[in-house]
């Protein structure tokens, strides 16, 4: 006879009170998901995912990126953001921009 399964409690999770923001302003620039950032003391560019504030008022920014070939998900305090780039240079961002441009051209051709 098998062992009885324990019931999992569905109580509050520790991160239920966290506040996630998809758009914020850093160094006077508006930042939305996909905007590239430079982090002090880190190599490579990082793409913004979201800004998080917990119940104690601690803030951090979740990003994706790093040196080419070694990208991963990281979290940094907002004061470590050195620069908000206005031109995208990562491969994923350039590919997304190209796809959007192609869609716009195709839509324009179809309307004519």
Buried (B, 14 or more C-beta within 10 A) or exposed (E): EEEEEEEEEEEEEEEEEEEEEEEBEBEEBEBEEBBBBBBEEBEBBBBBBBBBBEEEEEBBBBBBBBEEEEBEEBEBEEEBBEBBBEEBEBEEBEEEEEEEEEEEEEEEEEEE
